[in-house]
Structure formats: C-alpha cells, structure tokens
C-alpha cells in the first residue's frame, strides 16, 4: 500500500466498525513497507 504512493488509511475513520476491524497500525505498515508515512495535503504535497 505505501510503496504505491497511495493510501487511505484515515479514510475509514468515519465508519468505526471498519477502523476497529483493522488489524495493522500505521507504524506496523511503515515497518512492513520499510518506508515512512508522510502526512499530505489534498494535492499530495508533504505537510512539513
């Protein structure tokens, strides 16, 4: 997911049941992908 440069990890926050069903945390996904997650704007520019 993170290697492709696209994710919607926060997109399911409104639907609590989906969030609770998620097994992995962002930190685990970062470790598995060997990459860091970056917060981005709506135009995908990094938030500094």
C-alpha positions as CSV (number, residue, x, y, z in Angstrom):
1,X,0.0,0.0,0.0
2,X,2.6,2.6,1.0
3,X,5.0,1.5,-1.8
4,X,2.4,2.5,-4.4
5,X,2.3,6.0,-3.0
6,X,-1.4,5.9,-2.3
7,X,-3.3,5.1,0.8
8,X,-6.5,6.0,2.5
9,X,-5.6,4.8,6.0
10,X,-7.6,7.7,7.5
11,X,-10.5,7.4,5.1
12,X,-12.4,4.8,7.1
13,X,-12.3,6.8,10.3
14,X,-16.0,7.8,9.9
15,X,-17.0,4.1,9.9
16,X,-16.0,3.0,13.3
17,X,-16.6,-0.7,12.7
18,X,-14.1,-0.7,9.8
19,X,-11.5,1.0,11.9
20,X,-12.0,-1.5,14.7
21,X,-11.7,-4.4,12.3
22,X,-8.3,-3.1,11.1
23,X,-5.5,-5.4,12.3
24,X,-2.4,-3.3,11.5
25,X,-1.4,0.1,12.8
26,X,0.3,2.8,10.7
27,X,3.6,2.0,12.5
28,X,3.3,-1.7,11.5
29,X,2.6,-0.8,7.9
30,X,5.6,1.5,7.8
31,X,7.8,-1.2,9.2
32,X,6.5,-3.8,6.8
33,X,6.9,-1.5,3.8
34,X,10.3,-0.3,5.1
35,X,9.1,3.3,4.4
36,X,7.8,6.2,6.5
37,X,4.3,7.5,6.1
38,X,4.0,11.2,5.4
39,X,1.0,13.4,6.1
40,X,0.0,15.1,2.8
41,X,-2.3,17.9,1.7
42,X,-5.3,17.3,-0.6
43,X,-2.9,18.0,-3.6
44,X,-0.5,15.3,-2.2
45,X,2.2,17.9,-1.2
46,X,4.0,16.8,2.0
47,X,2.9,18.6,5.2
48,X,6.0,19.9,6.9
